[in-house]
Every structure is written in C-alpha cells, then in structure tokens.
Amino acid sequence: MSMHFTVSELKKSIFHSLGLDATTLNPDQNLLLECYLAGQVPQSAWNDYVLETPALARHAEDRRRAHH
C-alpha cells in the first residue's frame, strides 16, 4: 500500500488541523502583510487592500493569534 500526497494537500491538512486559513497569499501579498504587521502600512491603506483581498485580514488575524 502506498500513499501519495501533494504538498498542497499536506499544507491544507496542516492548516485545517491548526484551525488556520489554508488560502495562500502570493509573494507581494505576503510582503504587504509583513509590512502591515511591522507597522509600516497605515491603517487607511490596509483597509483599502483588505477590501480588494479579504484573505489579507484573515491572515493578519491568524498571525496575531499565533504570536500571542
């Protein structure tokens, strides 16, 4: 018997088991998230980004919960 998993399937499984959002961000969105969490993106600009990409807000909240 053999089992085959793709990295994507494994990642989704891990995120699901941790209760996190499995939606991945592209490199630009990851950089934007890092800058926002470091206080380098004003809240008004962040709100505009979140309107266009709601996943950003979920990732930011997940990161905050993970670090506290």
N, C-alpha and C positions, 0 to 999 in steps of 0.2 A: 504494500500500500504506500502510495506516495501522496504528499500534499503539496500543492502549489499555491503560492500567494504572490500577488504583485505587491510592490512597495506601497502603492496607493491603497490597496485593500488592508494591508497591515496598519498603515497610518490611520485610516478611518477607524479601524477596530480599536487602536490605542486611544485615539481622541474620544471615541464613544465611551470606552470604559472609564476614562477620566472625567467624563461629562463636559468635554470641550467641543467647540465647533470644529468640524473636520474640513470646513471650507478653507482652502489655502489662498493666500494672497500672493500676488506677483511681486517681483523684487522691488518695484517702485512703491507699491503699497506697503511692503514691509519696511522700507526706508522711511516712508511717511509716518508709519506707526511708531517706529523707534524715535523719530524726531519729536512727535507729539508727546510721547511718554517722557521724554527728556525735557519737556517744557519749551521746545524750540518752535512750536507751531501755535499761533494764537487760537484761542477757543473759537472765535468767529470763523476763521479759515477752516478749522477742523470740522465745524458744523456743516460747512459747505461740502467738504469731502464726504462726510457721512451721509448727506442727502443723496449723493450720487452712488456711494458704495456702502450700504448699511453693514456689510460684513466687517468694516473697519471698527465700528462701535463695539461689535461683539468681541472682536479680537482684543481691543483695548481693555474691555471689562474682564475678559478671561485672564489677560496678563496681570491686571491689577489684583485680581483674586489670587492668582498663583504666587504673587510676591508678598502677600500679607498673611 
